[in-house]
Amino acid sequence: MPKETTLELDSRRRVSLGSLFGEDVTHLVARQFEDGSVVLEPASVVTKLEQRFHQDPEAVDAARSAARSTSVTKVDLAVRRAARSSGG
């Protein structure tokens, strides 16, 4: 059974919904139906770059292969990043 809450509009016809969602929810998709009901669904924002990446099967396969590879570890990458940022 869904949780039901009664909310009050303020003088500017706004309502606060933050308490209905976890702290990790920062974006919502709102669907308004002909009967006036509204359904809010937590959403994630994806950049255009991420969209292009996910639409490129070769790029996705390459990333999966790299993730499965044992030749480079997260520690190796952290050391490389540190070296680059320190100029060495």
MARTORRO-708247 format. One record per residue: residue number from 1; y, z, x of N, C-alpha, C in turn. Coordinates in steps of 0.02 Angstrom, whole numbers, plus 50000, padded with zeros to 5 digits. Example, Ala and Ser with C-alpha at 12.3 -4.5 7.8 and 13.67 -1.06 7.14 Angstrom:
+------+-------+-------+-------+-------+-------+-------+-------+-------+-------+
| resi |   n.y |   n.z |   n.x |  ca.y |  ca.z |  ca.x |   c.y |   c.z |   c.x |
+------+-------+-------+-------+-------+-------+-------+-------+-------+-------+
|    1 | 49716 | 50390 | 50660 | 49775 | 50390 | 50615 | 49835 | 50390 | 50660 |
|    2 | 49888 | 50354 | 50642 | 49947 | 50357 | 50684 | 50002 | 50394 | 50645 |
+------+-------+-------+-------+-------+-------+-------+-------+-------+-------+
% end
This chain:
+------+-------+-------+-------+-------+-------+-------+-------+-------+-------+
| resi |   n.y |   n.z |   n.x |  ca.y |  ca.z |  ca.x |   c.y |   c.z |   c.x |
+------+-------+-------+-------+-------+-------+-------+-------+-------+-------+
|    1 | 49941 | 50000 | 50042 | 50000 | 50000 | 50000 | 50063 | 50000 | 50044 |
|    2 | 50109 | 49955 | 50032 | 50170 | 49953 | 50073 | 50213 | 50015 | 50063 |
|    3 | 50249 | 50033 | 50116 | 50296 | 50089 | 50113 | 50357 | 50066 | 50074 |
|    4 | 50381 | 50106 | 50028 | 50439 | 50088 | 49987 | 50496 | 50136 | 50001 |
|    5 | 50555 | 50108 | 50011 | 50615 | 50147 | 50025 | 50673 | 50120 | 49983 |
|    6 | 50713 | 50165 | 49955 | 50772 | 50145 | 49918 | 50832 | 50150 | 49965 |
|    7 | 50870 | 50097 | 49969 | 50928 | 50094 | 50014 | 50991 | 50083 | 49972 |
|    8 | 51047 | 50110 | 49997 | 51110 | 50104 | 49961 | 51158 | 50058 | 49998 |
|    9 | 51190 | 50014 | 49962 | 51241 | 49971 | 49992 | 51304 | 50011 | 50004 |
|   10 | 51338 | 49997 | 50059 | 51402 | 50030 | 50070 | 51457 | 49991 | 50034 |
|   11 | 51520 | 50011 | 50044 | 51575 | 49980 | 50008 | 51584 | 49906 | 50025 |
|   12 | 51559 | 49886 | 50082 | 51563 | 49815 | 50103 | 51498 | 49777 | 50088 |
|   13 | 51455 | 49807 | 50047 | 51392 | 49777 | 50024 | 51342 | 49768 | 50081 |
|   14 | 51344 | 49815 | 50130 | 51298 | 49814 | 50186 | 51247 | 49870 | 50177 |
|   15 | 51192 | 49862 | 50212 | 51140 | 49913 | 50212 | 51113 | 49920 | 50283 |
|   16 | 51098 | 49980 | 50304 | 51070 | 49991 | 50370 | 50994 | 49990 | 50367 |
|   17 | 50964 | 49948 | 50408 | 50891 | 49939 | 50407 | 50857 | 49964 | 50471 |
|   18 | 50896 | 49985 | 50519 | 50868 | 50004 | 50584 | 50814 | 50056 | 50580 |
|   19 | 50819 | 50104 | 50535 | 50769 | 50157 | 50530 | 50702 | 50133 | 50504 |
|   20 | 50700 | 50072 | 50476 | 50638 | 50046 | 50450 | 50594 | 50013 | 50503 |
|   21 | 50623 | 50001 | 50563 | 50587 | 49965 | 50615 | 50583 | 50007 | 50678 |
|   22 | 50533 | 49994 | 50719 | 50526 | 50028 | 50783 | 50582 | 50009 | 50830 |
|   23 | 50591 | 50048 | 50882 | 50645 | 50035 | 50930 | 50637 | 49969 | 50967 |
|   24 | 50576 | 49942 | 50969 | 50564 | 49880 | 51005 | 50585 | 49818 | 50964 |
|   25 | 50600 | 49827 | 50900 | 50620 | 49771 | 50858 | 50695 | 49761 | 50865 |
|   26 | 50714 | 49701 | 50889 | 50785 | 49685 | 50899 | 50808 | 49625 | 50858 |
|   27 | 50760 | 49587 | 50832 | 50775 | 49527 | 50793 | 50730 | 49524 | 50731 |
|   28 | 50757 | 49497 | 50678 | 50720 | 49490 | 50615 | 50727 | 49420 | 50588 |
|   29 | 50675 | 49396 | 50554 | 50679 | 49335 | 50515 | 50685 | 49358 | 50442 |
|   30 | 50735 | 49333 | 50406 | 50744 | 49351 | 50336 | 50725 | 49292 | 50292 |
|   31 | 50683 | 49305 | 50243 | 50664 | 49254 | 50194 | 50688 | 49277 | 50125 |
|   32 | 50731 | 49238 | 50095 | 50756 | 49254 | 50028 | 50723 | 49208 | 49977 |
|   33 | 50695 | 49238 | 49925 | 50659 | 49200 | 49874 | 50703 | 49190 | 49812 |
|   34 | 50683 | 49142 | 49770 | 50722 | 49124 | 49711 | 50734 | 49184 | 49665 |
|   35 | 50688 | 49232 | 49664 | 50696 | 49290 | 49620 | 50744 | 49342 | 49649 |
|   36 | 50773 | 49327 | 49709 | 50821 | 49373 | 49740 | 50789 | 49421 | 49790 |
|   37 | 50724 | 49423 | 49793 | 50691 | 49468 | 49841 | 50699 | 49440 | 49912 |
|   38 | 50699 | 49486 | 49959 | 50707 | 49468 | 50030 | 50651 | 49501 | 50069 |
|   39 | 50619 | 49464 | 50112 | 50567 | 49491 | 50156 | 50593 | 49484 | 50227 |
|   40 | 50591 | 49540 | 50264 | 50613 | 49540 | 50334 | 50551 | 49547 | 50378 |
|   41 | 50548 | 49505 | 50430 | 50491 | 49506 | 50475 | 50515 | 49512 | 50547 |
|   42 | 50489 | 49561 | 50585 | 50509 | 49566 | 50656 | 50495 | 49500 | 50691 |
|   43 | 50540 | 49481 | 50737 | 50534 | 49418 | 50771 | 50551 | 49426 | 50845 |
|   44 | 50531 | 49377 | 50884 | 50548 | 49374 | 50955 | 50591 | 49312 | 50966 |
|   45 | 50638 | 49317 | 51011 | 50679 | 49260 | 51029 | 50648 | 49227 | 51089 |
|   46 | 50640 | 49161 | 51086 | 50612 | 49122 | 51140 | 50666 | 49073 | 51163 |
|   47 | 50679 | 49071 | 51227 | 50730 | 49026 | 51253 | 50705 | 48954 | 51250 |
|   48 | 50752 | 48907 | 51254 | 50734 | 48836 | 51254 | 50689 | 48820 | 51315 |
|   49 | 50702 | 48853 | 51371 | 50660 | 48842 | 51430 | 50588 | 48864 | 51416 |
|   50 | 50580 | 48922 | 51384 | 50513 | 48945 | 51367 | 50479 | 48898 | 51317 |
|   51 | 50518 | 48872 | 51269 | 50490 | 48824 | 51221 | 50465 | 48762 | 51257 |
|   52 | 50505 | 48736 | 51303 | 50485 | 48676 | 51341 | 50422 | 48690 | 51382 |
|   53 | 50419 | 48749 | 51413 | 50361 | 48768 | 51452 | 50298 | 48767 | 51408 |
|   54 | 50301 | 48800 | 51351 | 50242 | 48805 | 51306 | 50223 | 48738 | 51276 |
|   55 | 50269 | 48691 | 51274 | 50254 | 48624 | 51247 | 50224 | 48578 | 51300 |
|   56 | 50222 | 48601 | 51363 | 50196 | 48561 | 51418 | 50127 | 48587 | 51437 |
|   57 | 50073 | 48556 | 51413 | 50005 | 48581 | 51427 | 49990 | 48587 | 51501 |
|   58 | 50016 | 48541 | 51542 | 50004 | 48544 | 51614 | 50036 | 48606 | 51645 |
|   59 | 50096 | 48623 | 51623 | 50130 | 48682 | 51649 | 50093 | 48746 | 51628 |
|   60 | 50071 | 48748 | 51566 | 50033 | 48806 | 51541 | 49968 | 48814 | 51580 |
|   61 | 49932 | 48758 | 51591 | 49870 | 48761 | 51629 | 49882 | 48784 | 51700 |
|   62 | 49936 | 48760 | 51731 | 49952 | 48780 | 51800 | 49967 | 48855 | 51803 |
|   63 | 50003 | 48881 | 51754 | 50019 | 48952 | 51752 | 49956 | 48993 | 51741 |
|   64 | 49911 | 48969 | 51698 | 49847 | 49005 | 51687 | 49806 | 49006 | 51751 |
|   65 | 49803 | 48950 | 51785 | 49765 | 48946 | 51848 | 49794 | 48994 | 51899 |
|   66 | 49859 | 48995 | 51904 | 49892 | 49040 | 51952 | 49878 | 49113 | 51934 |
|   67 | 49878 | 49129 | 51870 | 49866 | 49198 | 51849 | 49794 | 49219 | 51866 |
|   68 | 49747 | 49172 | 51864 | 49677 | 49187 | 51879 | 49663 | 49187 | 51954 |
|   69 | 49708 | 49158 | 51993 | 49698 | 49151 | 52064 | 49699 | 49220 | 52098 |
|   70 | 49655 | 49227 | 52147 | 49654 | 49290 | 52186 | 49691 | 49282 | 52252 |
|   71 | 49718 | 49222 | 52265 | 49751 | 49211 | 52329 | 49819 | 49243 | 52334 |
|   72 | 49851 | 49255 | 52277 | 49917 | 49288 | 52277 | 49914 | 49344 | 52226 |
|   73 | 49933 | 49404 | 52247 | 49933 | 49461 | 52202 | 50005 | 49479 | 52183 |
|   74 | 50011 | 49522 | 52133 | 50078 | 49545 | 52114 | 50112 | 49581 | 52172 |
|   75 | 50073 | 49617 | 52211 | 50102 | 49652 | 52269 | 50130 | 49600 | 52318 |
|   76 | 50091 | 49546 | 52332 | 50115 | 49493 | 52377 | 50181 | 49465 | 52352 |
|   77 | 50185 | 49452 | 52287 | 50246 | 49424 | 52258 | 50304 | 49473 | 52266 |
|   78 | 50292 | 49537 | 52255 | 50345 | 49587 | 52261 | 50371 | 49589 | 52333 |
|   79 | 50326 | 49585 | 52381 | 50346 | 49585 | 52452 | 50388 | 49523 | 52467 |
|   80 | 50366 | 49465 | 52441 | 50404 | 49403 | 52453 | 50473 | 49407 | 52422 |
|   81 | 50478 | 49433 | 52361 | 50544 | 49440 | 52329 | 50589 | 49486 | 52369 |
|   82 | 50562 | 49542 | 52392 | 50601 | 49589 | 52432 | 50626 | 49557 | 52496 |
|   83 | 50582 | 49518 | 52528 | 50602 | 49484 | 52590 | 50658 | 49434 | 52577 |
|   84 | 50652 | 49396 | 52522 | 50704 | 49346 | 52506 | 50771 | 49381 | 52492 |
|   85 | 50769 | 49436 | 52454 | 50832 | 49468 | 52435 | 50866 | 49503 | 52494 |
|   86 | 50825 | 49523 | 52544 | 50855 | 49555 | 52602 | 50874 | 49505 | 52657 |
|   87 | 50860 | 49442 | 52643 | 50879 | 49390 | 52691 | 50827 | 49381 | 52746 |
|   88 | 50768 | 49413 | 52740 | 50720 | 49407 | 52794 | 50662 | 49371 | 52774 |
+------+-------+-------+-------+-------+-------+-------+-------+-------+-------+
% end
